[in-house]
Amino acid sequence: MTINVKTVGILTAHPGKEAELCNLLAGLIGPSRSEPGNLRYDLWADPSEPGVFVLDELYVDADAAAAHQASPHFLHYRANVGALADRRALSLQAVVVA
């Protein structure tokens, strides 16, 4: 049985870095959605908290998630995000998915 891998990234921009962070995150969408094992890759913003963004990722399995983390676009993100935001990533397992 294949177990999907769900990751949710929560990022809070450093003061004055909101636009730069949004651009960095938006640059991940196209390349990530094009990866063979990607099922979903969405960027959300919290309208009640400007500068708070959520990346919602779903991969077919752990190998696909690992390939994403080794991709050039993800490595570019990792090299630059620390100067722009505080971040937290959640790796989730499905309990009930309809």
C-alpha positions as CSV (number, residue, x, y, z in Angstrom):
1,M,0.0,0.0,0.0
2,T,1.3,3.5,-0.9
3,I,1.1,6.0,1.9
4,N,0.8,9.6,0.8
5,V,3.0,12.2,2.4
6,K,1.4,15.5,3.5
7,T,3.4,18.4,4.6
8,V,2.1,21.7,5.8
9,G,4.5,24.6,6.1
10,I,3.6,27.7,8.2
11,L,5.8,30.7,7.5
12,T,5.7,34.1,9.2
13,A,7.5,36.8,7.3
14,H,10.0,38.9,9.1
15,P,8.9,42.6,9.3
16,G,9.2,44.2,5.9
17,K,9.9,40.9,4.1
18,E,6.3,39.9,3.3
19,A,6.5,40.6,-0.4
20,E,9.9,38.9,-0.8
21,L,8.6,35.8,1.1
22,C,5.5,35.7,-1.0
23,N,7.6,35.8,-4.2
24,L,9.9,33.1,-3.0
25,L,7.0,30.8,-2.1
26,A,5.1,31.5,-5.3
27,G,8.2,30.5,-7.2
28,L,7.9,27.0,-5.8
29,I,4.4,26.3,-7.1
30,G,4.9,25.6,-10.8
31,P,8.1,23.5,-10.4
32,S,6.7,21.6,-7.5
33,R,3.4,20.8,-9.2
34,S,5.4,19.5,-12.2
35,E,7.2,16.9,-10.1
36,P,6.2,13.3,-11.0
37,G,5.0,12.4,-7.5
38,N,3.2,15.7,-6.6
39,L,-0.5,15.5,-6.0
40,R,-1.0,19.0,-4.6
41,Y,1.0,22.1,-3.9
42,D,-0.9,25.2,-2.8
43,L,0.1,28.5,-1.2
44,W,-2.3,30.1,1.2
45,A,-2.3,33.5,3.0
46,D,-4.0,34.4,6.2
47,P,-6.0,37.6,5.6
48,S,-6.3,38.3,9.3
49,E,-2.5,38.1,9.8
50,P,-0.6,39.7,6.9
51,G,2.7,38.0,6.4
52,V,1.5,34.5,7.4
53,F,1.6,32.0,4.6
54,V,0.8,28.3,4.5
55,L,2.2,25.8,2.0
56,D,0.0,22.8,1.6
57,E,1.8,19.9,-0.1
58,L,0.8,16.3,-0.9
59,Y,3.0,13.6,-2.5
60,V,2.3,10.1,-3.5
61,D,4.9,8.6,-1.2
62,A,8.0,9.3,0.8
63,D,10.3,8.9,-2.2
64,A,8.4,11.7,-4.0
65,A,8.6,13.9,-1.0
66,A,12.3,13.3,-0.7
67,A,12.8,14.0,-4.4
68,H,11.0,17.4,-3.9
69,Q,13.4,18.2,-1.0
70,A,16.4,17.5,-3.3
71,S,15.1,19.5,-6.2
72,P,16.9,22.7,-7.3
73,H,13.8,24.9,-6.6
74,F,13.5,23.5,-3.0
75,L,17.2,24.0,-2.4
76,H,16.9,27.6,-3.6
77,Y,14.0,28.1,-1.2
78,R,16.0,26.6,1.7
79,A,19.0,28.8,1.0
80,N,16.9,31.9,1.1
81,V,13.9,31.5,3.4
82,G,15.8,31.9,6.7
83,A,16.5,35.5,6.0
84,L,12.8,36.1,5.2
85,A,10.7,34.2,7.7
86,D,10.3,32.0,10.7
87,R,8.9,28.7,9.7
88,R,7.4,25.5,11.0
89,A,6.7,22.3,9.0
90,L,4.2,19.6,10.0
91,S,4.5,16.1,8.5
92,L,1.1,14.6,8.7
93,Q,-0.4,11.1,8.3
94,A,-4.0,10.6,7.2
95,V,-6.5,9.5,9.8
96,V,-9.7,9.9,7.8
97,V,-9.6,11.2,4.2
98,A,-12.8,11.0,2.1
